[in-house]
């Protein structure tokens, strides 16, 4: 089995690649989905949110929009929450890896390097895209505020360092089709045989 890390700055194209991998029956651990699950189901994480941002805890459920505003007003809170969530993300990731016995497995994680979870990867693929293009995708296509885009962008390492730490780099300044064609080439280098489904 080969464990492949997939990372990149916000709106670089990670979700597009993850969806392609899913459609080709390649197991993908998606860190953001795991974190959303923890916020919804894990009592230790929920209790931590209630402690640092009580207004985000309503009727036993975390209101993620309120939590986001809370973090914006006091950015140190995010570091506190990450200490708690990272422990459980690591546990979920290791369970995911242990459940896969052969082939390729992909870890899709924006903060792969920052979290130090890259150490579980045999190979790392980074997606790189110009900031102006990523900003357009996030703000104009996803309706993300510019403040949130800059906040999330600034929390990650820059592309120069990312490229230096990666085994493969996908440049994504053009179409999704071109991005996927580049992904196919990397998968073939990693030993993935057969035809690919583009759906």
TAJOBEL-V63062 format. One record per pair of residues at least 24 apart in sequence whose C-alpha atoms are under 10 Angstrom apart, sorted by the first residue. I is the first residue (numbers start at 0). J is the second residue. If there is no record, write none. Layout:
I,J  I,J
//
This chain:
0,96  0,99  0,100  0,101  0,102  0,103  0,104  0,121  1,96  1,99  1,100  1,101  1,102  1,103  1,104  1,105  1,120  1,121  1,122  1,189  1,190  2,26  2,27  2,96  2,99  2,101  2,102  2,103  2,104  2,105  2,106  2,117  2,119  2,120  2,121  2,122  2,123  3,27  3,103  3,104  3,105  3,106  3,107  3,117  3,119  3,120  3,121  3,122  3,123  3,124  3,166  3,186  3,189  4,28  4,104  4,105  4,106  4,107  4,108  4,109  4,111  4,112  4,116  4,117  4,118  4,119  4,120  4,121  4,122  4,123  4,124  4,125  4,165  4,166  5,29  5,105  5,106  5,107  5,108  5,109  5,110  5,111  5,117  5,120  5,122  5,123  5,124  5,125  5,126  5,165  5,167  5,168  6,106  6,107  6,108  6,109  6,110  6,111  6,112  6,117  6,123  6,124  6,125  6,126  6,127  6,161  6,165  6,168  7,107  7,108  7,109  7,110  7,111  7,112  7,124  7,125  7,126  7,127  7,128  7,152  7,155  7,156  7,157  7,158  7,161  7,162  7,168  7,169  8,108  8,109  8,110  8,125  8,126  8,127  8,128  8,129  8,130  8,133  8,151  8,152  8,153  8,154  8,155  8,156  8,157  8,158  8,161  9,109  9,110  9,126  9,127  9,128  9,130  9,133  9,134  9,136  9,137  9,148  9,149  9,151  9,152  9,153  9,154  9,155  10,109  10,126  10,127  10,128  10,129  10,130  10,132  10,133  10,134  10,135  10,136  10,137  10,138  10,140  10,141  10,148  10,152  11,109  11,125  11,126  11,127  11,128  11,129  11,130  11,132  11,133  11,134  11,136  11,137  11,169  11,170  11,171  11,172  12,125  12,126  12,127  12,128  12,133  12,136  12,169  12,170  12,171  12,172  12,175  12,178  13,107  13,108  13,109  13,125  13,126  13,127  14,107  15,175  15,176  15,178  15,179  16,107  16,126  16,175  16,178  16,179  16,182  17,105  17,106  17,107  18,197  18,198  19,179  19,182  19,183  19,195  19,196  19,197  19,198  20,104  20,105  20,179  20,182  20,183  20,186  20,195  20,196  20,197  21,105  21,196  21,198  22,195  22,196  22,197  22,198  23,194  23,195  23,196  23,197  23,198  24,103  24,104  24,195  24,196  25,102  25,103  25,104  25,105  25,191  26,95  26,96  26,99  26,102  26,103  26,104  26,105  26,106  27,95  27,96  27,103  27,104  27,105  27,106  27,107  28,91  28,92  28,95  28,96  28,104  28,105  28,106  28,107  28,108  29,92  29,105  29,106  29,107  29,108  29,109  30,85  30,88  30,89  30,91  30,92  30,106  30,107  30,108  30,109  30,110  30,111  31,88  31,107  31,108  31,109  31,110  32,108  33,84  33,87  33,88  33,91  33,92  34,81  34,84  34,85  34,87  34,88  34,91  35,61  35,63  36,88  37,84  37,87  37,88  37,91  38,62  38,63  38,84  39,63  41,84  41,87  43,83  43,84  43,87  44,80  44,81  44,82  44,83  44,84  44,87  45,80  45,83  45,84  47,79  47,80  47,83  47,84  48,76  48,77  48,79  48,80  48,83  51,76  51,77  51,79  51,80  52,76  67,147  68,147  71,146  71,147  71,150  74,150  81,114  82,114  85,114  85,116  88,116  89,114  89,116  89,119  92,116  92,119  93,119  102,189  102,190  102,191  103,186  103,189  103,190  103,191  109,151  109,152  109,154  109,155  109,156  110,154  110,155  110,156  111,155  111,156  112,155  112,156  112,160  112,161  112,164  113,154  113,155  113,156  117,164  117,165  121,166  122,164  122,165  122,166  122,167  122,189  123,161  123,162  123,164  123,165  123,166  123,167  123,168  124,161  124,162  124,164  124,165  124,166  124,167  124,168  124,169  124,182  124,185  125,158  125,161  125,162  125,163  125,164  125,165  125,166  125,167  125,168  125,169  125,170  126,158  126,161  126,162  126,165  126,167  126,168  126,169  126,170  126,171  126,172  126,178  127,157  127,158  127,159  127,161  127,162  127,168  127,169  127,170  127,171  127,172  128,158  128,169  128,170  128,171  128,172  128,173  129,158  129,170  129,171  129,172  130,172  131,172  132,171  132,172  132,173  133,171  133,172
//
